[in-house]
């Protein structure tokens, strides 16, 4: 496993206390006139600016969570995945905001082979910690279990 600064919204599981913290932060920030949840230098920030220009920014809750995580230097824990291994999370490419008729044969099929058998070893994190990676993928240190 490794910690990375960018969260992924597909299959994301947020600890209850962090979600409550985020909701309080969001309520405070959203009430500030002119506040935009931008994080310079990352691709989602570009998408967010495009969304603001189109008037669809309210549908991009993820940018708010990215900014929240950035301010607190929180990380998302991801599994190291070997090429061809089963995924813990797969996008089924259902018709909607990201997939539609133009995607043809891919709609309704997973983008990765989903895990079909559970192994409790998947929950084990090394006591020595896991690498913490910054926005650029460079190692920033270790994340250790509480």
C-alpha positions as CSV (number, residue, x, y, z in Angstrom):
1,X,0.0,0.0,0.0
2,X,1.0,3.6,-0.4
3,X,-0.5,7.0,0.6
4,X,-1.1,9.5,-2.2
5,X,-2.3,13.1,-1.9
6,X,-5.0,12.8,-4.5
7,X,-8.3,11.0,-3.5
8,X,-10.2,8.9,-6.0
9,X,-14.0,9.1,-5.7
10,X,-14.7,5.6,-7.1
11,X,-14.9,3.3,-4.2
12,X,-13.5,5.8,-1.7
13,X,-14.2,5.0,2.0
14,X,-13.7,7.9,4.3
15,X,-13.3,7.4,8.1
16,X,-16.4,8.7,9.9
17,X,-14.5,11.3,11.9
18,X,-12.8,12.7,8.7
19,X,-16.1,12.9,6.9
20,X,-17.6,14.9,9.7
21,X,-14.5,17.1,9.8
22,X,-14.9,17.6,6.0
23,X,-18.5,18.5,6.2
24,X,-17.8,21.2,8.9
25,X,-14.9,22.5,6.8
26,X,-17.1,22.6,3.7
27,X,-19.9,24.4,5.5
28,X,-17.5,27.1,6.6
29,X,-15.7,27.5,3.3
30,X,-18.8,27.4,1.1
31,X,-20.2,30.3,3.2
32,X,-17.1,32.5,2.4
33,X,-17.9,34.8,-0.6
34,X,-15.6,34.1,-3.5
35,X,-13.9,31.0,-2.0
36,X,-12.9,28.5,-4.7
37,X,-11.5,25.1,-3.6
38,X,-8.5,25.3,-5.9
39,X,-5.2,23.4,-5.6
40,X,-2.7,24.8,-8.0
41,X,-0.7,22.6,-10.3
42,X,-2.9,19.5,-10.4
43,X,-5.1,18.3,-13.3
44,X,-8.4,18.2,-11.2
45,X,-7.9,22.0,-10.6
46,X,-7.9,22.5,-14.4
47,X,-11.1,20.4,-14.7
48,X,-12.6,22.4,-11.8
49,X,-11.9,25.7,-13.6
50,X,-13.5,24.4,-16.8
51,X,-16.5,23.3,-14.7
52,X,-16.8,26.8,-13.2
53,X,-16.7,28.3,-16.7
54,X,-19.5,26.0,-17.8
55,X,-21.5,26.7,-14.7
56,X,-21.4,23.0,-13.6
57,X,-18.9,23.4,-10.7
58,X,-21.6,22.4,-8.1
59,X,-21.4,18.8,-9.5
60,X,-17.7,18.5,-8.7
61,X,-17.7,17.9,-4.9
62,X,-14.4,16.1,-5.3
63,X,-12.5,19.3,-5.7
64,X,-13.8,20.4,-2.3
65,X,-12.5,17.2,-0.8
66,X,-9.2,17.5,-2.6
67,X,-8.7,21.1,-1.2
68,X,-9.7,19.9,2.3
69,X,-7.1,17.1,2.2
70,X,-4.5,19.4,0.8
71,X,-5.0,21.9,3.6
72,X,-4.6,19.1,6.2
73,X,-1.9,17.1,4.4
74,X,-4.1,14.0,4.4
75,X,-3.5,11.1,2.2
76,X,-5.6,8.4,0.5
77,X,-4.4,4.8,1.0
78,X,-4.1,2.9,-2.2
79,X,-3.1,-0.8,-2.8
80,X,0.0,-1.5,-4.9
81,X,-1.5,-3.3,-7.9
82,X,0.4,-5.7,-10.1
83,X,-0.4,-5.5,-13.8
84,X,-3.3,-7.9,-14.5
85,X,-4.2,-8.3,-10.8
86,X,-7.8,-8.1,-9.6
87,X,-9.0,-4.6,-8.6
88,X,-10.7,-3.7,-5.3
89,X,-12.6,-1.0,-7.1
90,X,-13.8,-1.0,-10.8
91,X,-15.8,1.5,-12.7
92,X,-18.6,-0.3,-14.6
93,X,-18.8,2.6,-17.1
94,X,-22.5,3.0,-16.6
95,X,-24.3,5.6,-18.8
96,X,-24.2,9.0,-17.2
97,X,-21.8,11.9,-16.7
98,X,-18.7,10.0,-17.9
99,X,-19.9,7.3,-20.3
100,X,-22.7,7.1,-22.9
101,X,-23.6,5.9,-26.4
102,X,-20.4,7.2,-27.9
103,X,-18.4,4.7,-25.8
104,X,-20.3,1.8,-27.5
105,X,-19.1,-1.7,-26.4
106,X,-17.4,-0.4,-23.2
107,X,-20.6,0.8,-21.5
108,X,-21.6,-1.5,-18.7
109,X,-18.3,-3.4,-18.5
110,X,-15.7,-3.0,-15.8
111,X,-12.5,-1.1,-16.5
112,X,-10.6,-3.6,-14.5
113,X,-11.1,-7.2,-13.4
114,X,-12.9,-7.0,-10.1
115,X,-11.6,-9.1,-7.1
116,X,-13.7,-12.3,-6.9
117,X,-12.4,-13.8,-3.6
118,X,-11.5,-12.0,-0.3
119,X,-8.2,-12.3,1.4
120,X,-7.9,-10.7,4.8
121,X,-4.2,-10.1,4.2
122,X,-5.4,-7.2,2.0
123,X,-6.1,-5.3,5.2
124,X,-2.7,-5.7,6.7
125,X,-0.5,-2.7,6.7
126,X,3.2,-2.9,7.6
127,X,3.9,-1.7,11.2
128,X,6.9,0.2,9.8
129,X,4.6,2.4,7.7
130,X,3.8,2.9,4.0
131,X,5.3,5.4,1.6
132,X,3.6,8.8,1.4
133,X,3.7,10.2,-2.1
134,X,3.2,13.9,-3.0
135,X,1.3,15.4,-5.9
136,X,4.2,14.6,-8.2
137,X,4.5,11.0,-7.0
138,X,7.8,11.8,-5.2
139,X,8.2,10.2,-1.8
140,X,7.4,12.6,1.1
141,X,8.0,10.2,4.0
142,X,6.2,7.4,5.7
143,X,2.6,7.0,7.0
144,X,2.5,4.9,10.1
145,X,-0.5,3.2,11.6
146,X,-2.1,4.9,14.6
